[in-house]
Amino acid sequence: MKMKASWRFDTPGPMPPEAVREFDTLIGKVVVQGNRWHMLEHFKGIFRGIGQQLF
């Protein structure tokens, strides 16, 4: 994936609302395949660290 060099050490900005809705739709399709609560907690665990640097 090619990204602008200016994005390398900084955020490109907030995610567009359309992209957020698409992720929500995708996650909704996945969680109906199992225990909804457990699946949502799983996704929360995955996305919680995005944008945070771990030391």
N, C-alpha and C positions, 0 to 999 in steps of 0.2 A: 504494500500500500504506500503510495507516494503522498507525503504530506509537505506542506510548506515548511521551509526551514525556520520561519518565525514561530512555528508552533512547537518547536523542539523543547523549549524550556518554559513554556507558558501555555495557558489554556487558550483554546480558540474561541472561547466565550460560551454562553449558555447553549444548551441543546434546544433546537427549535421545538415548539409545542407539537408539531406534526410527528417528529421523531419520537417524542415521549409517548404520544398516543399509540404509535406503532409498536413500541416496546411493550406497552401495557396490553395491547391486543395479543401479541405473541405470548407473553407470560400467561395471560388468561387461557390461551389454548393449551399450554403445557400443563398448568395446574389441574385442569379437569381430568387429567389422566391418572391422578393419584389422590392422596389425602391433601385437600386444598391448603389447610393450615400449615402442614409440614412443608409443602412445596413453596408456599409464599415465604416461609421462614428461611428456606434454603436460598431463594433468590435474594432476600434481604442480606443474608450473610455474604453472598457473592458481590453484590453491588455496594455494600456498605464501605468497602475500602477504596473504591474508585475515586481518584482525585486526592487521595491522602498518601503521603510518603511515609513509609515505615522505616524506622531507624533501628 
